[in-house]
Amino acid sequence: MGKKIIFSDADTKEIIRRYEIGESRLSIAHSVGVTHKVIDGLLKKNGIHPVNATKKNFYNENIFDEIDTAEKAYWLGFILADGYLHEGRHILRIKLTDGDHEHLLKFAKFIGARPEAVKVEYHNITGKPLCKIEVTNKPITKALYNLGIRQGKSTREKVSKVPEEFVRDYIRGIVDGDGSIRPDGTGVSINNSQEVLTYIRNIFMFKFETATIKVQEHCNTWKIEFRARKCVKGILEYLYYDGCVALDRKYELAKAICRPESSSQETLDD
């Protein structure tokens, strides 16, 4: 018989808190060194009955039929950058590092999914934890296809039609998924297709009157980089406005850079 696991009151409260804000039982179990069945038992003992992970998910199927809000535009851009669409099986999949678990919970809430739809798996080479959400829904994937999202993009990403008032939200989604911000405020770079990067470059060059920036081939993809400090600050202020939907770590870095006293030590990449 295995050794009985005893959690302190503080540990129990923290596990319950993490579960109630949407973290999966598997993720919690991995972090504390037990099986998910131990976490299930602890939750039940405290009057919480875990949702069956196999229960069918129900989504807001019409969420992407029309891009008429800033939030929809943001997630469209993020999916363009970090999503995978399987057209034949009507699957949308987004997979991130485990540290961005909260961001997928935001997406789950946005499409009307349960927090349990965000799952944890482990990289088949590094063994590091990843978080993912997989949406099987024909109306959602069809709407995304109509907006230009394609299966197995690989440098063939297309620019979606987004209303002018939501363009910065759409671009912020792309930057959150495929961009990098230098913490000292000296650079913003983005990797994506030549078409998407040319679109972003032209908007930024017009808005911030920067010198001509080239879209360059980079490691089997394409890349643009803005290095002038004034231009970088302008881009970040334009994209990361107060209250916008964003990847928390990039939002916080952008806000820090835009403060005069800002200083940071490490680059945050996608």
C-alpha angles and dihedrals in degrees: 000000000000122000113274114248115227120191123200119238089255092051091048092051091049093050091050091047092051092049093048093053089054109268112144122249090238092055092048092046093051093050094053097039102248137105122268088248089065089053090047090053093049092050093048091048087058095049098263117124111201117232114251104254090215093058111121115263121227119205139189091260095191096051095113099033089102128015097221103138136056091241093055091049091050095052091045089057092045092051089049088056104035107012132097122210123200102196098189095051095034093236129152114192130184119184124184139165113282090250088069093055091120091057092059089049087058089053092047090053091046093057094039097252126144117257087245088069086078106081137182126233134163129246109256092225108029097029090223118145119258131185124219144172122206118195118194105192129128099207093051095046092044091052090050090049089053088052092056102265109142138191117261093003100183101168093331096096115143129214112252123221106254127171113258094246091060100043094102090052091051091049092046089056089054092047092048090052103035106014140094129206121202107227093222090060096247101115150025116187132180132193120203141104122323091247095052094044093048088053092051093042093054093050094048094044090052096045098042101030092229127164118272110290119203125223102227135192110251128177096332092317138063131268142189126191131191113201109167106108095221091050092047092052090048091051093049094047089049095049104034104050123163114287097009122143107255146141100281098226093052093043091053092046092049091050091048092051092050091056113086092231094050121136131162138175111210139041118246112214133179 
